[in-house]
Amino acid sequence: MTLLTTTLILCLVGGDPGTTAFQLLEIGQGPRASAMGESFTGLSDDASAIYWNPAGLGQVAGHHFALSHQQWFFGIKDEIGHAAIPLGPGALGLGLVYSGDPDVRYWNAEEQRFDQAGTWDAMLTAGYGFRIADNYRLGASLTGLYQDLHLETGYGGAVDVGAVGRLTEALHVGLALRHLGVMSIEGSTEKLPMEGALGGAFHVGMFNLTADAIFPMLDNNPNFRGGIEFQPLDMLALRVGYRSGPVDLDGLGLLTGLCSGIGVTVGNFGLDYAIVPYGDLGLTHRIGIRTFIPPPTCGAQTIIVLDAETRERLVANIAVSGVVSTTATTDELRLTDVPPGDGEARVSLDEYVPGSVAFTVVAGRHGRDTVLLDRLTGAIVGGIYDAKTSDPIGGTLVYSGPLSGRLSVPAAPGTYEIKSAPRGSYKLDATGPTDEYLAQTSTVNVPAGQTVECNFYLWKKGDFLVLEGVNFETGKADILPQFYPILDRAGTILKQTPVIKLVELAGHTDPRDIKTPEFPSNWELSEARAEAVRQYLIAKHGIAPERLVAKGYADTKPVAPNDTPEGMAKNRRTELRILE
């Protein structure tokens, strides 16, 4: 231990000096806290909290960076850096201290003369302070120590823990255990100047009042500290403080405990200065610069619209409400400078099911939410029936288009349903349960989100189809409107069964003779009735004329006795027969 180092320790501490190692830990860090008598345990509201009370890091809003220089006597100087970086529910703190003495004289016993050398100490600290409740913070830090005494080197580590509580809006209290650790110097284990600190801070008007009680665990005596920070202007702070330790006031004088300083702030930058006397040893000066990046007051939000199935981007109508109100037609809506709060984005697009997403804007963060839109899908329903009896027969349905597949349609109930069919045109091929039924084909168009019905009436080979219910008034060939649905079904069957090349429309009458200028006999009347049906199917359903031939059979082929009005009505009919 050099003579100068020993002298400094004797000046800085009382009680049992020299019983702990690495006395740099007892030197207050930062010009602001130094000017306030090093009473900062309860206040700890800037980046220097990493040294005074790591729980105070949880009180630092925004990013805070500070560099300071401490100029001592005999050429000794300290360089200090502090940083507080918001992270999660609190802030990460970093501290770096370098203390160097460039001119240490020591006795070189080997050469029997005094030599000159430099010594230095370094501390690297990392800590975290966080909020555990609205008014309470906890924190801890870990410090690595290194000491180079020219002829000896030392390594060590220390842990600090602390808590800060806001009892009222104006009153804060803090508790810290500092420098809990040991140091190894040339194989010898030395204890560090561990201490407990209890402090309070009271804010009233333009004043911050602080007071600390320090309780060393190994060397020195309990001491008390206090400070006042007066801020008459936003840009100016005047500071004064007093400390009863760790300096030896008995040896250096009572005025040695008096500290003072000033702080100037312009925008986000500040300059701090403190002057701390050490009696006959002289004055020490501490100067620092700092910058403060305030916490962001706004956030950002991005809304992206995608197809739920393909994940392709969709240009849709986006309407945002809540924390901000706006509308846009885009696939990606970016909202910037949005105040914190809750919002909702509603998204709509033709042929898609509307979607929405709720979001929360957090200051300083950029949120991203994706709205997945499902396509509006429809359905195709229907059945497979016997064309003559209208009974369900089932069969097989093959469909192709935007959606393709194959369905086995049971005989009972003989119906099918194609679900989740996207908008578009579909081709349907229906076959019966046996080969005796002629296959049918139909094309349907499914609008977005709608259900379309498509029934198949399969014609059995060799069968004839009676247009059941299509009767005519006596002596007339005009089709009555109430019979249009029956003819429409016949037209659909012909359209859906392209394998049928030629169909005979057979007209029939009852036996009562007719003789009018328009119809000289039942033969002309029966053929006129068949021709009326033929023209309806051509005009209404687009059946090719060459596929239809009309022929009259008068009353030659009755299907019921003609001795009742009901029987004669059944014989006034039109039938369809497959010719090829």
C-alpha positions as CSV (number, residue, x, y, z in Angstrom):
1,M,0.0,0.0,0.0
2,T,1.5,3.3,-1.0
3,L,2.0,6.2,1.3
4,L,-0.3,8.4,-0.7
5,T,-3.1,5.9,-0.8
6,T,-2.9,5.3,2.9
7,T,-3.1,9.1,3.5
8,L,-6.2,9.3,1.4
9,I,-7.9,6.5,3.2
10,L,-7.1,8.2,6.6
11,C,-8.7,11.4,5.3
12,L,-11.8,9.9,3.8
13,V,-12.8,7.5,6.6
14,G,-13.1,7.5,10.3
15,G,-13.6,4.6,12.7
16,D,-11.4,1.7,11.8
17,P,-9.7,2.8,8.5
18,G,-7.9,0.2,6.5
19,T,-10.1,-2.7,7.5
20,T,-11.8,-2.9,4.1
21,A,-10.5,-2.9,0.6
22,F,-11.3,-0.8,-2.5
23,Q,-12.2,2.5,-0.9
24,L,-13.3,3.9,-4.3
25,L,-16.7,2.3,-3.5
26,E,-17.1,5.0,-0.8
27,I,-16.7,7.9,-3.3
28,G,-20.1,9.3,-4.3
29,Q,-20.7,9.1,-8.1
30,G,-22.2,12.0,-10.2
31,P,-22.1,15.8,-9.6
32,R,-25.8,16.1,-8.8
33,A,-25.8,13.6,-5.9
34,S,-22.4,14.9,-4.7
35,A,-23.7,18.5,-4.5
36,M,-26.6,17.3,-2.4
37,G,-24.4,15.9,0.3
38,E,-24.4,12.4,-1.3
39,S,-27.9,11.9,0.0
40,F,-29.6,10.1,-2.9
41,T,-30.9,6.8,-1.6
42,G,-34.5,8.0,-1.5
43,L,-34.4,10.2,-4.6
44,S,-32.5,8.0,-7.1
45,D,-34.3,9.3,-10.2
46,D,-31.5,9.4,-12.8
47,A,-29.0,7.0,-14.3
48,S,-26.6,7.4,-11.2
49,A,-29.2,5.2,-9.3
50,I,-27.1,2.3,-10.5
51,Y,-24.7,3.3,-7.7
52,W,-26.9,4.8,-5.0
53,N,-30.0,2.5,-5.1
54,P,-30.6,0.2,-8.1
55,A,-34.3,0.2,-7.4
56,G,-34.3,3.8,-8.5
57,L,-33.7,2.7,-12.1
58,G,-37.4,1.7,-12.2
59,Q,-38.3,5.3,-11.7
60,V,-36.3,6.6,-14.7
61,A,-38.6,7.4,-17.5
62,G,-37.0,7.4,-20.9
63,H,-33.3,6.9,-21.8
64,H,-30.7,8.7,-19.6
65,F,-27.0,8.9,-20.3
66,A,-24.4,10.8,-18.2
67,L,-20.6,11.3,-18.2
68,S,-18.8,13.0,-15.4
69,H,-15.3,13.8,-14.4
70,Q,-14.1,14.1,-10.8
71,Q,-10.8,16.0,-10.2
72,W,-9.0,15.3,-7.0
73,F,-5.8,16.6,-5.5
74,F,-2.4,15.2,-6.2
75,G,-3.5,14.6,-9.9
76,I,-6.0,11.8,-9.0
77,K,-9.1,11.8,-11.3
78,D,-12.2,9.7,-11.8
79,E,-14.0,9.2,-15.1
80,I,-17.6,7.9,-14.6
81,G,-20.3,6.9,-17.1
82,H,-23.9,6.0,-16.3
83,A,-26.8,4.8,-18.4
84,A,-30.4,3.9,-17.8
85,I,-32.2,2.2,-20.6
86,P,-36.0,1.3,-20.4
87,L,-36.5,-2.4,-20.6
88,G,-39.8,-4.2,-19.8
89,P,-41.4,-3.1,-16.6
90,G,-38.3,-1.2,-15.5
91,A,-34.9,0.0,-16.7
92,L,-31.4,-1.6,-17.3
93,G,-28.6,0.4,-15.6
94,L,-24.9,0.4,-16.6
95,G,-22.1,2.1,-14.8
96,L,-18.3,2.3,-15.5
97,V,-15.8,4.0,-13.3
98,Y,-12.1,4.5,-13.9
99,S,-9.9,6.1,-11.2
100,G,-6.3,6.8,-11.8
101,D,-3.3,8.2,-9.9
102,P,-0.5,8.9,-12.4
103,D,2.2,9.9,-9.8
104,V,2.7,7.5,-7.0
105,R,6.2,7.4,-5.4
106,Y,7.3,4.2,-3.8
107,W,10.6,2.9,-2.2
108,N,12.5,0.5,-4.5
109,A,14.3,-1.6,-1.9
110,E,16.3,-3.3,-4.5
111,E,17.9,-0.2,-5.9
112,Q,17.7,1.8,-2.7
113,R,15.8,4.7,-4.2
114,F,12.3,6.2,-4.7
115,D,10.6,5.3,-8.0
116,Q,7.5,6.7,-9.7
117,A,4.5,4.6,-11.0
118,G,0.9,4.9,-11.8
119,T,-2.0,3.0,-10.2
120,W,-5.6,2.7,-11.2
121,D,-8.9,1.2,-10.2
122,A,-11.9,0.2,-12.3
123,M,-15.5,-0.7,-11.6
124,L,-18.1,-2.1,-14.1
125,T,-21.7,-2.3,-12.9
126,A,-24.9,-3.7,-14.4
127,G,-28.2,-3.6,-12.7
128,Y,-32.0,-3.6,-13.1
129,G,-34.8,-1.8,-11.3
130,F,-38.4,-2.5,-11.9
131,R,-41.9,-1.7,-10.8
132,I,-43.6,-4.3,-8.6
133,A,-46.7,-2.0,-7.9
134,D,-47.8,1.4,-8.8
135,N,-45.8,3.0,-6.0
136,Y,-43.0,0.5,-5.3
137,R,-39.8,-0.5,-7.1
138,L,-37.1,-3.1,-6.4
139,G,-33.7,-3.4,-7.9
140,A,-30.3,-5.1,-7.8
141,S,-26.9,-4.7,-9.4
142,L,-23.7,-6.6,-9.8
143,T,-20.3,-4.9,-9.8
144,G,-16.9,-6.2,-11.0
145,L,-13.8,-4.6,-9.4
146,Y,-10.2,-4.4,-10.6
147,Q,-7.3,-2.7,-8.8
148,D,-3.8,-2.2,-10.1
149,L,-1.4,-1.0,-7.4
150,H,1.7,-1.5,-9.6
151,L,3.2,-4.1,-7.4
152,E,-0.1,-5.8,-6.5
153,T,-3.4,-6.4,-8.3
154,G,-6.8,-7.3,-7.0
155,Y,-10.1,-8.6,-8.3
156,G,-13.4,-8.6,-6.7
157,G,-17.2,-8.4,-7.0
158,A,-20.1,-6.8,-5.1
159,V,-23.8,-7.0,-5.1
160,D,-26.2,-4.1,-4.3
161,V,-29.9,-4.4,-3.6
162,G,-32.5,-1.8,-2.9
163,A,-36.1,-0.7,-2.7
164,V,-37.9,2.6,-3.3
165,G,-41.5,3.4,-2.2
166,R,-43.7,6.4,-2.8
167,L,-45.6,6.9,0.4
168,T,-47.4,10.0,-0.8
169,E,-47.3,12.1,-4.0
170,A,-44.5,14.1,-2.4
171,L,-42.7,11.7,-0.1
172,H,-40.3,8.9,-1.3
173,V,-38.3,6.6,0.8
174,G,-35.5,4.2,-0.1
175,L,-33.5,1.4,1.4
176,A,-30.3,0.0,-0.1
177,L,-27.6,-2.5,0.9
178,R,-24.4,-1.5,-1.0
179,H,-21.1,-3.1,-1.8
180,L,-21.9,-6.6,-0.5
181,G,-18.8,-8.6,-1.6
182,V,-15.2,-9.4,-1.2
183,M,-11.9,-8.7,-3.1
184,S,-8.8,-10.8,-3.6
185,I,-5.5,-9.1,-3.6
186,E,-2.5,-11.2,-4.3
187,G,-4.2,-14.3,-2.9
188,S,-5.5,-12.5,0.2
189,T,-9.3,-12.1,0.6
190,E,-10.4,-8.7,1.7
191,K,-13.8,-7.4,2.7
192,L,-15.4,-4.5,0.9
193,P,-16.9,-1.4,2.7
194,M,-20.3,-2.8,2.9
195,E,-23.1,-0.5,4.2
196,G,-26.8,0.0,4.6
197,A,-28.5,3.2,3.6
198,L,-31.9,4.5,4.5
199,G,-33.1,7.7,2.8
200,G,-36.0,9.9,2.1
201,A,-36.9,12.5,-0.5
202,F,-39.6,15.2,-0.2
203,H,-40.7,17.3,-3.1
204,V,-42.5,20.5,-2.4
205,G,-42.9,23.3,-5.0
206,M,-39.5,24.1,-6.5
207,F,-37.6,22.1,-3.9
208,N,-36.3,18.5,-3.5
209,L,-35.3,17.8,0.1
210,T,-33.2,14.7,0.7
211,A,-31.9,13.0,3.8
212,D,-29.9,9.7,4.2
213,A,-28.6,7.7,7.2
214,I,-25.6,5.5,6.4
215,F,-24.7,2.4,8.5
216,P,-21.3,0.9,7.6
217,M,-21.0,-2.7,8.5
218,L,-17.2,-3.1,8.9
219,D,-15.4,0.2,9.1
220,N,-16.3,3.8,9.7
221,N,-19.1,5.1,11.8
222,P,-22.7,5.8,11.0
223,N,-23.1,9.1,9.3
224,F,-25.9,11.3,8.2
225,R,-26.4,13.3,5.0
226,G,-28.8,15.8,3.7
227,G,-29.4,18.0,0.6
228,I,-31.6,20.6,-1.1
229,E,-32.2,21.0,-4.8
230,F,-33.8,24.3,-5.7
231,Q,-35.2,24.7,-9.2
232,P,-36.4,28.3,-9.8
233,L,-36.5,27.7,-13.6
234,D,-36.9,24.6,-15.7
235,M,-33.4,25.1,-17.0
236,L,-31.6,25.9,-13.7
237,A,-31.1,23.9,-10.5
238,L,-29.1,25.1,-7.4
239,R,-27.9,22.4,-5.0
240,V,-26.4,22.3,-1.5
241,G,-25.8,19.6,0.9
242,Y,-24.0,18.4,4.0
243,R,-22.5,15.0,5.1
244,S,-21.0,13.9,8.3
245,G,-19.2,11.0,6.7
246,P,-17.4,9.1,5.3
247,V,-14.9,12.0,5.5
248,D,-13.2,12.5,8.8
249,L,-14.6,15.8,9.9
250,D,-12.6,15.8,13.1
251,G,-9.4,15.7,11.1
252,L,-10.4,17.9,8.1
253,G,-12.8,20.3,9.7
254,L,-16.5,20.7,9.9
255,L,-16.7,22.7,6.7
256,T,-15.4,19.7,4.9
257,G,-18.9,18.2,5.1
258,L,-20.4,21.1,3.1
259,C,-21.1,20.5,-0.7
260,S,-22.7,22.6,-3.3
261,G,-23.3,22.7,-7.1
262,I,-25.4,23.9,-10.0
263,G,-27.2,22.3,-12.9
264,V,-28.2,23.8,-16.2
265,T,-30.6,22.1,-18.7
266,V,-31.2,23.1,-22.2
267,G,-33.7,20.9,-24.1
268,N,-32.6,17.3,-23.5
269,F,-29.1,18.1,-22.5
270,G,-27.7,19.2,-19.2
271,L,-24.5,20.3,-17.5
272,D,-23.9,19.7,-13.8
273,Y,-21.1,20.9,-11.5
274,A,-20.3,20.2,-7.9
275,I,-17.6,21.4,-5.5
276,V,-16.7,19.3,-2.5
277,P,-14.0,20.5,0.0
278,Y,-11.5,18.3,1.8
279,G,-10.1,20.7,4.3
280,D,-6.3,21.3,4.0
281,L,-6.1,18.8,1.2
282,G,-8.0,21.2,-1.0
283,L,-11.2,21.4,-3.1
284,T,-12.4,18.7,-5.5
285,H,-14.4,19.4,-8.5
286,R,-17.0,17.2,-10.2
287,I,-18.4,18.1,-13.6
288,G,-20.7,16.1,-15.8
289,I,-22.8,16.2,-19.0
290,R,-26.1,14.3,-19.4
291,T,-28.7,13.8,-22.0
292,F,-32.2,12.6,-21.5
293,I,-34.4,11.1,-24.2
294,P,-37.9,11.3,-22.9
295,P,-40.2,8.3,-23.2
296,P,-42.2,8.3,-26.4
297,T,-45.8,9.6,-26.1
298,C,-47.1,7.9,-29.2
299,G,-46.9,4.6,-30.9
300,A,-47.5,3.1,-34.3
301,Q,-49.8,0.3,-35.6
302,T,-49.9,-1.6,-38.9
303,I,-52.9,-3.5,-40.2
304,I,-52.3,-6.1,-42.9
305,V,-55.0,-7.8,-44.9
306,L,-54.5,-11.4,-46.2
307,D,-56.6,-14.1,-47.8
308,A,-57.2,-16.6,-45.0
309,E,-56.5,-19.6,-47.3
310,T,-53.8,-18.4,-49.7
311,R,-52.2,-15.8,-47.4
312,E,-52.0,-13.5,-50.4
313,R,-52.4,-9.8,-49.7
314,L,-55.8,-8.3,-50.4
315,V,-56.6,-4.6,-51.1
316,A,-59.6,-4.1,-48.9
317,N,-61.6,-1.3,-47.2
318,I,-60.1,-0.7,-43.7
319,A,-62.0,1.5,-41.2
320,V,-60.2,2.2,-37.9
321,S,-62.0,3.5,-34.9
322,G,-61.2,4.1,-31.2
323,V,-57.8,5.6,-30.4
324,V,-57.7,7.0,-34.0
325,S,-60.4,7.2,-36.7
326,T,-59.5,6.8,-40.4
327,T,-60.4,4.8,-43.5
328,A,-58.3,3.6,-46.4
329,T,-58.4,1.1,-49.3
330,T,-55.2,-0.8,-49.1
331,D,-53.5,-4.1,-48.3
332,E,-51.4,-2.5,-45.5
333,L,-52.5,0.4,-43.4
334,R,-49.7,2.1,-41.4
335,L,-50.7,4.4,-38.5
336,T,-48.0,6.6,-37.0
337,D,-47.9,9.1,-34.1
338,V,-50.9,7.4,-32.5
339,P,-51.6,8.2,-28.9
340,P,-51.7,5.1,-26.5
341,G,-55.1,3.4,-26.3
342,D,-57.4,0.8,-27.7
343,G,-58.6,0.7,-31.3
344,E,-60.4,-1.6,-33.7
345,A,-59.9,-2.1,-37.5
346,R,-62.9,-3.4,-39.5
347,V,-62.1,-4.8,-42.9
348,S,-64.5,-5.4,-45.8
349,L,-64.1,-6.6,-49.3
350,D,-66.5,-7.9,-52.0
351,E,-66.8,-11.7,-52.0
352,Y,-65.2,-12.0,-48.6
353,V,-66.6,-12.3,-45.1
354,P,-66.0,-9.0,-43.2
355,G,-63.3,-9.2,-40.6
356,S,-62.0,-7.1,-37.7
357,V,-59.1,-7.0,-35.2
358,A,-58.8,-5.1,-31.9
359,F,-55.5,-3.6,-31.0
360,T,-53.8,-1.7,-28.3
361,V,-51.3,1.1,-29.1
362,V,-48.4,1.3,-26.7
363,A,-46.2,4.4,-26.6
364,G,-42.8,3.7,-28.2
365,R,-43.9,0.5,-29.8
366,H,-44.9,-0.5,-33.3
367,G,-47.7,-3.1,-33.3
368,R,-48.6,-5.3,-36.2
369,D,-51.9,-7.1,-36.6
370,T,-53.1,-9.2,-39.5
371,V,-56.7,-9.6,-40.6
372,L,-57.4,-12.9,-42.4
373,L,-60.5,-12.7,-44.6
374,D,-62.4,-15.8,-45.6
375,R,-63.9,-15.9,-49.0
376,L,-67.7,-15.8,-49.1
377,T,-68.7,-19.3,-50.1
378,G,-72.0,-20.6,-51.4
379,A,-73.5,-24.0,-51.8
380,I,-75.1,-26.2,-54.5
381,V,-78.0,-28.3,-53.4
382,G,-80.3,-30.6,-55.2
383,G,-81.3,-34.2,-55.8
384,I,-81.3,-37.0,-58.4
385,Y,-84.8,-38.2,-59.3
386,D,-86.5,-40.5,-61.8
387,A,-87.8,-38.3,-64.6
388,K,-91.1,-40.2,-65.0
389,T,-92.0,-40.9,-61.4
390,S,-90.2,-38.0,-59.7
391,D,-89.1,-40.5,-57.1
392,P,-85.5,-40.1,-55.6
393,I,-83.1,-42.6,-57.0
394,G,-79.7,-41.3,-56.0
395,G,-76.6,-42.0,-58.0
396,T,-73.3,-40.2,-58.5
397,L,-72.5,-36.5,-58.9
398,V,-69.2,-35.3,-60.2
399,Y,-68.6,-31.5,-60.0
400,S,-65.7,-29.3,-61.3
401,G,-65.0,-25.6,-61.2
402,P,-63.5,-23.4,-58.5
403,L,-64.1,-26.5,-56.3
404,S,-64.0,-30.1,-57.7
405,G,-65.1,-33.4,-56.2
406,R,-67.3,-36.5,-56.4
407,L,-70.3,-37.3,-54.3
408,S,-72.2,-40.6,-53.9
409,V,-75.9,-39.6,-53.6
410,P,-77.9,-42.1,-51.6
411,A,-81.3,-43.3,-53.0
412,A,-83.0,-42.0,-49.8
413,P,-83.4,-39.1,-49.6
414,G,-81.7,-38.8,-53.0
415,T,-80.4,-35.3,-52.2
416,Y,-76.9,-33.8,-52.2
417,E,-75.1,-30.7,-50.9
418,I,-71.8,-29.2,-52.1
419,K,-70.7,-27.0,-49.2
420,S,-68.2,-24.1,-49.1
421,A,-68.4,-23.5,-52.9
422,P,-66.4,-20.4,-53.9
423,R,-68.1,-18.0,-56.3
424,G,-67.9,-19.2,-60.0
425,S,-69.2,-21.5,-62.6
426,Y,-69.5,-25.2,-62.0
427,K,-70.1,-28.2,-64.2
428,L,-72.2,-31.0,-62.7
429,D,-72.4,-34.5,-64.1
430,A,-75.1,-36.8,-62.7
431,T,-75.5,-40.5,-63.3
432,G,-78.1,-42.8,-62.0
433,P,-77.8,-45.9,-59.8
434,T,-77.8,-48.1,-62.9
435,D,-76.8,-47.8,-66.6
436,E,-80.4,-47.8,-67.7
437,Y,-80.6,-44.1,-66.7
438,L,-79.2,-41.5,-69.1
439,A,-76.5,-39.3,-67.6
440,Q,-77.2,-35.6,-67.3
441,T,-75.0,-32.5,-67.3
442,S,-75.7,-29.1,-66.0
443,T,-73.7,-25.9,-65.6
444,V,-74.6,-23.6,-62.7
445,N,-73.2,-20.2,-61.6
446,V,-72.8,-19.7,-57.8
447,P,-72.8,-16.1,-56.7
448,A,-70.6,-15.2,-53.7
449,G,-72.2,-16.4,-50.5
450,Q,-75.4,-17.8,-52.1
451,T,-77.0,-21.2,-52.4
452,V,-78.0,-22.5,-55.8
453,E,-80.4,-25.4,-56.4
454,C,-79.8,-27.9,-59.2
455,N,-82.0,-31.0,-59.5
456,F,-81.5,-33.8,-62.0
457,Y,-84.4,-35.9,-63.4
458,L,-82.9,-38.8,-65.1
459,W,-84.6,-40.4,-68.1
460,K,-84.6,-44.1,-68.2
461,K,-83.7,-45.6,-71.6
462,G,-86.8,-46.6,-73.6
463,D,-89.2,-44.7,-71.3
464,F,-91.6,-42.0,-72.4
465,L,-92.2,-39.0,-70.3
466,V,-95.8,-37.8,-69.7
467,L,-96.0,-34.1,-69.0
468,E,-98.3,-34.9,-66.1
469,G,-100.8,-32.3,-65.4
470,V,-100.3,-30.3,-68.7
471,N,-103.9,-30.4,-70.0
472,F,-105.7,-28.2,-72.5
473,E,-109.1,-26.7,-72.6
474,T,-111.5,-28.6,-74.9
475,G,-110.8,-27.7,-78.5
476,K,-107.8,-25.5,-77.8
477,A,-104.0,-25.7,-78.1
478,D,-103.1,-22.8,-75.9
479,I,-100.7,-23.6,-72.9
480,L,-102.1,-22.3,-69.7
481,P,-99.6,-20.4,-67.4
482,Q,-100.2,-22.7,-64.5
483,F,-98.6,-25.5,-66.5
484,Y,-95.3,-23.6,-67.2
485,P,-93.4,-25.2,-64.3
486,I,-94.1,-28.7,-65.6
487,L,-92.8,-27.7,-69.1
488,D,-89.8,-26.1,-67.5
489,R,-88.8,-29.3,-65.8
490,A,-89.0,-31.1,-69.2
491,G,-86.9,-28.3,-70.7
492,T,-84.3,-28.7,-68.0
493,I,-84.2,-32.5,-68.5
494,L,-83.6,-32.0,-72.3
495,K,-80.8,-29.4,-71.6
496,Q,-79.1,-31.6,-69.0
497,T,-79.3,-34.8,-71.2
498,P,-77.3,-33.9,-74.3
499,V,-77.0,-37.6,-75.3
500,I,-80.6,-37.4,-76.4
501,K,-80.5,-36.4,-80.1
502,L,-84.1,-36.5,-81.1
503,V,-87.3,-36.4,-79.1
504,E,-90.9,-36.8,-80.3
505,L,-93.5,-34.6,-78.7
506,A,-96.8,-36.6,-79.0
507,G,-100.1,-34.8,-78.7
508,H,-103.3,-36.6,-77.7
509,T,-107.0,-35.7,-77.4
510,D,-110.1,-37.3,-75.9
511,P,-112.6,-39.0,-78.4
512,R,-114.9,-36.0,-78.7
513,D,-114.8,-34.9,-82.3
514,I,-114.0,-31.3,-83.0
515,K,-114.5,-29.4,-86.2
516,T,-113.5,-25.7,-86.2
517,P,-112.0,-23.4,-88.8
518,E,-108.7,-23.7,-86.9
519,F,-108.8,-27.4,-86.2
520,P,-110.9,-29.4,-88.7
521,S,-110.4,-32.6,-86.6
522,N,-108.8,-34.0,-83.5
523,W,-105.7,-34.8,-85.6
524,E,-104.9,-31.2,-86.3
525,L,-105.8,-30.3,-82.7
526,S,-103.4,-32.9,-81.2
527,E,-100.6,-31.9,-83.5
528,A,-101.1,-28.2,-82.6
529,R,-100.9,-29.1,-79.0
530,A,-97.6,-30.9,-79.5
531,E,-96.3,-28.0,-81.6
532,A,-97.3,-25.5,-78.8
533,V,-95.1,-27.5,-76.4
534,R,-92.3,-27.7,-78.9
535,Q,-92.3,-23.9,-79.5
536,Y,-92.3,-23.3,-75.7
537,L,-89.3,-25.5,-75.1
538,I,-87.4,-23.9,-78.0
539,A,-88.2,-20.3,-77.0
540,K,-87.9,-20.7,-73.2
541,H,-85.1,-23.2,-72.8
542,G,-83.1,-22.9,-76.0
543,I,-83.6,-26.5,-77.1
544,A,-82.3,-26.9,-80.7
545,P,-85.3,-27.2,-83.0
546,E,-83.8,-30.2,-84.8
547,R,-84.0,-32.1,-81.5
548,L,-87.7,-31.8,-81.3
549,V,-90.4,-33.2,-83.6
550,A,-94.2,-32.6,-83.0
551,K,-96.7,-35.3,-83.9
552,G,-100.4,-35.6,-83.2
553,Y,-102.2,-38.9,-82.4
554,A,-105.7,-37.6,-81.9
555,D,-107.6,-40.0,-79.6
556,T,-105.9,-43.2,-80.9
557,K,-103.8,-43.8,-77.8
558,P,-105.8,-43.2,-74.6
559,V,-104.3,-43.8,-71.2
560,A,-107.5,-43.8,-69.3
561,P,-111.2,-44.7,-70.0
562,N,-113.1,-42.0,-71.7
563,D,-116.3,-42.6,-69.8
564,T,-115.7,-40.0,-67.2
565,P,-114.6,-36.3,-67.4
566,E,-111.5,-37.2,-65.4
567,G,-110.5,-40.0,-67.8
568,M,-110.9,-37.7,-70.8
569,A,-108.8,-35.0,-69.1
570,K,-105.9,-37.5,-68.7
571,N,-106.1,-38.4,-72.4
572,R,-105.7,-34.7,-73.4
573,R,-102.0,-34.9,-72.9
574,T,-98.5,-34.4,-74.4
575,E,-95.8,-37.0,-74.1
576,L,-92.1,-37.0,-74.8
577,R,-90.5,-40.0,-76.4
578,I,-86.8,-40.6,-77.1
579,L,-86.3,-41.4,-80.8
580,E,-82.5,-41.4,-80.7
